[in-house]
Amino acid sequence: METWENWKIVSLLVCVFAMVREIRPIEPFFTSYLKSMNFTLNQINEEIYAVGTYSCLVLAVIIFLVTDYFRYKPLIIADGIAGIFTYALLLGTPSLFRVQMEQMFFGFFYSSEVAFTTYLYAKVDDKQYYQKITSLVKASMLFGRFLSGLIAQTVVSTHLLNEVYLLYISIFSTSFVTLWSLVLPKVEHSLYFHRNKELTVNIKRHQSNGVAIDDNVSNEVPKTSKVTKFKEVKQMIFDDFQSAYKNTYVVKKCVWWIVAVVGYIIVATYIQVVWEDVNKNKRELMNGAVESIHTLCGAAGAYAVGHLDYDWKKFGDIIFTVGTFVLALLLFVIYYCDSLWILYLLYIMFGTCYQILLTITTSEVAKHIKPDSYGLIFGFNLFMSLLIISIFTLLFIQGLVVVIGTKNQILTVSLMFASMSALLFVAAVRKWKK
């Protein structure tokens, strides 16, 4: 087994990838850029962002196993290439079709994040380093987002460069990470399709052919036995699901995680539309600065919570009741607010609170599931979040039932968080009575 010093080198390579990948300064001003291309806010809301939502959903279904089958690195390279196409399609004067294609590539770019976040798990056999490398990658991503917002706001505020240069910088950063990904060492094994010999697989299963496989055998099945391999993979995935979701505490945290991510993605996706709509006086937007502050506050809050010695399983319900209610209250105020600066402040507070609660939830779920199933469980949670968002988009944004408008989307998410807070309060009271 290789030493931790070798993993430091691999971690550094992945952290550089994760940081530069997030330097996409067009993102804080993406809605503004599309408006400058003569797209209306209704088009952006209903015909462009909706495509990104659907593509994320479809790709999330297949990317996890494809990533595992190809052993991560090819998908990491493809992630960078998708990023290049995402922003290259916006050059010039893009048509609606080109922008929708851009959203499809962005869906792959967003969904394939699982490739590099689980890459290090596959490279590190000693699970005592999982928490450390996870925090390093997360910190690198957040720092990259901070730099991205800072660059974006500097370019927009100084007027030294045109907004299109935000696009050029985004293309440059995604091109850099594509080349950088080529130097990443290959992964010789993965969690399911190419299992490490050192990892034991309890495969005494009731298979359809009635043949039992001995314990502690390698998952390296000869090429002539691909059907058997897929049966084993299916069984291992089923066992990981069963192991995780038979724990009621994990189920409760996963439900909160799914609902919270639904709310955050809807707010983060459409908040720029709200800012554009409120900015009637055409004041200079400070979206980049807001995203930078939001990222820093969220990172600081997540870091502080990570060092708290607290029994979340025993006393966490009341904290999450209050925290989820705060999220609902902030969005409720956003719904009624018409001041751009107050909206900025409320969004920063919302993002910080969300990052803190999500960090706690992620940590708690990770503590109570098998280490090898992190990618599977969190990937499934993300899929469920995207499924709910897609249904919401189809019904209420694209108008299969009714078009509710951007502000009402915020109100709907606020009511969703309020309902979740009420359920958590009931759970906390029941626990207290026991």
Order of alpha helices (4+ residues) and beta strands (2+ residues): alpha-alpha-alpha-alpha-alpha-alpha-alpha-alpha-alpha-alpha-alpha-alpha-alpha-alpha-alpha
